[in-house]
Amino acid sequence: MPEESDFDDSIRREERTALHAELLARLEQKGVRIGERATESELADLLSAIGTFESAVEAAGGDLMIDTPRSSEPERPEWVLPHPADDESVSGYTKRVNSAAGRVR
């Protein structure tokens, strides 16, 4: 019979797997694809940075429906969320998004 701690560890793994998938899905909704190897903390920090960027764009008068990473004709290019580079770390991309938010403000 499995011990209770084994059961608890199994539940935690399932919860972490579900959280990881949810964070990746939220990023994909925003047009950002990040590798699976990122930690939940890194993904949460990135989502927070993206939220800050989007708030700055809206405060400056930007429209997030027009100024998207997929947009071929944004109102202003600086209002478009930067794309992550293929070899860029999640923390590096997060810093770049925060810097872009600062420039928009």
C-alpha positions in Angstrom: 0.0 0.0 0.0 1.4 3.4 -0.9 2.3 5.7 1.9 0.4 9.0 2.5 3.5 11.0 1.6 3.7 9.3 -1.8 0.1 10.2 -2.4 0.7 13.8 -1.4 3.7 14.0 -3.7 1.6 12.6 -6.5 -1.1 15.3 -6.0 1.5 18.0 -5.8 3.1 16.9 -9.1 -0.3 16.8 -10.8 -1.1 20.3 -9.5 2.3 21.7 -10.6 1.8 20.1 -14.1 -1.7 21.6 -14.3 -0.4 25.0 -13.2 2.5 24.9 -15.7 0.1 24.0 -18.5 -2.2 26.9 -17.5 0.6 29.4 -17.5 1.8 28.3 -20.9 -1.8 28.5 -22.3 -2.2 32.1 -20.9 1.1 33.1 -22.6 0.0 31.5 -25.9 -3.3 33.5 -25.7 -1.1 36.6 -25.7 0.8 35.3 -28.7 3.9 34.3 -26.7 5.4 30.8 -27.1 7.8 29.7 -24.4 9.6 26.4 -24.0 8.3 23.9 -21.5 11.5 24.0 -19.5 10.7 27.3 -17.9 9.7 27.2 -14.2 6.3 28.2 -12.9 7.9 31.2 -11.2 9.5 32.4 -14.4 6.2 32.0 -16.3 4.3 33.9 -13.6 6.9 36.7 -13.6 6.6 36.9 -17.4 2.8 37.1 -17.3 3.1 39.9 -14.7 5.5 41.8 -17.0 3.2 41.4 -19.9 0.3 42.7 -17.8 2.4 45.7 -16.8 3.3 46.3 -20.5 -0.4 46.0 -21.6 -1.5 48.4 -18.8 1.1 50.9 -20.0 -0.1 50.6 -23.6 -3.7 51.1 -22.6 -2.7 54.1 -20.4 -0.9 55.6 -23.4 -4.0 55.2 -25.5 -3.1 52.0 -27.3 -5.6 49.4 -28.3 -4.6 45.8 -27.4 -6.8 44.4 -30.1 -4.9 46.3 -32.8 -1.4 46.4 -31.3 -0.9 42.7 -31.0 2.2 40.6 -31.8 0.3 39.2 -34.7 -0.7 42.6 -36.1 0.6 43.5 -39.5 -0.4 47.2 -39.1 -0.1 48.3 -35.4 -0.9 51.9 -34.6 2.6 52.3 -33.1 5.3 49.6 -33.1 6.3 50.4 -29.6 2.9 49.4 -28.4 3.3 45.8 -29.7 4.6 43.3 -27.2 8.2 42.3 -28.2 8.7 38.8 -29.6 10.9 36.5 -27.6 14.1 35.5 -29.4 14.6 31.8 -30.1 17.6 31.6 -27.9 16.4 34.0 -25.2 15.9 32.9 -21.6 12.6 33.5 -20.0 14.1 35.8 -17.4 15.9 37.8 -20.2 12.6 38.1 -22.1 10.8 39.2 -19.0 13.4 42.0 -18.4 13.0 43.1 -22.0 9.2 43.2 -21.7 9.6 45.3 -18.5 12.0 47.6 -20.3 9.5 48.0 -23.1 6.8 48.8 -20.6 9.0 51.5 -19.1 9.5 53.0 -22.6 5.8 53.1 -23.2 5.2 54.9 -19.9 
